[in-house]
Every structure is written in C-alpha cells, then in structure tokens.
Amino acid sequence: MSKNELEKILDNTPAKSYRDKVKQIEDYLISIADGVDIIGNGKEITYGEGLWDYKHSFADGIYIREMRMKQGQLGFSAIHKHSYGFFLLSGRLASSKEEGVEEFIAPCYIISPQGAKRIVYALEDCVITTVHANPTNTENLDELAKINIFFNWDEYDEYIKKQKE
C-alpha cells in the first residue's frame, strides 16, 4: 500500500521523537507562513479567514465544533487538556499520533486522549465534529480555548505537573 502525504511528511522529518517531528514541521510552516492561508505568530499556526468552514454549537456543559476540510488540506490540532469526542462524518482523513498515522473513513468516531496533538491531512473532503467540555457554558471561543487547550507541550507538561500535586 502506498503512503499518504502525511506519512511521507513524517517519514522525511529527521527528528527522533513524535513531539520533535510535529514541532519541526510546525516551525517550518510558521517560517514560510504567507499571512493569508497560513499565519504563523511564532507560537502557533493559525489559518486564514475562510480556509475552513466552522460551525459552533453549544449545549449545557458542552461545546461542539464542526469543521469542513477540503481534500489536500493539512492542519494541526492544539494539545488538549482533556479527552474529547472526535467524529468524522464524511470523507477520509489521515491523522498522526505517537504510534504512526491512522486513516479514518467516515462515518466513524474516536475518543482522542488527553495531551494528544495531531497533524491531520484530508485525503478527501471531510466533515469533522469534535465535542469538548464547557463547564462555564461560555460561547466565547477564546475562553473555551483557555478551558480546553494548549499550543505547546511545555505549557501542557506544566499543567499535568500541577494536576498531580
């Protein structure tokens, strides 16, 4: 079976650990950010207005995010403080993890573990829905980010250390 584009990228990145590979790929994309489709602010990659379509929904204690990716698009997840539901509603998606690249074919779902940071590559047009904690019932996306995610492993590792104290 031939390798998909995400497998080729990870295989051709010389870093030894998964974290280092993801960081090296992310740093490279930040360095070539064009300010339109890919925007690098030195801390994280953000994506240009309209690159992906998002729909945000809210229920008691829950934030639901739907994202549409076009075939051939590559994206990075943040590092999640908590496990969460990940549903691929349509399409085919390659997703990285420490053990390698998984390929998902819709319809399917997984529970993404705490601390996961993934690179995803749309093998076909995809509709992805994720379900996250929203204990304060906020509809402010910046507040939801503070509740649920980090953008680097140093912040995440410090959070885990404090949780164990």
SULSULTA-V188413 format. One record per helix or strand. SS is the DSSP state (helix for helix, strand for strand). FROM is the first residue (numbers start at 1). TO is the last residue. If there is no record, write none. Layout:
BEGIN
ss->SS from->FROM to->TO
ss->SS from->FROM to->TO
END
This chain:
BEGIN
ss->helix from->5 to->11
ss->helix from->18 to->31
ss->strand from->38 to->40
ss->strand from->45 to->47
ss->strand from->53 to->59
ss->strand from->62 to->69
ss->strand from->74 to->76
ss->strand from->79 to->80
ss->strand from->84 to->90
ss->strand from->92 to->97
ss->strand from->100 to->105
ss->strand from->108 to->112
ss->strand from->119 to->122
ss->strand from->126 to->133
ss->helix from->141 to->148
ss->strand from->149 to->150
ss->helix from->153 to->164
END
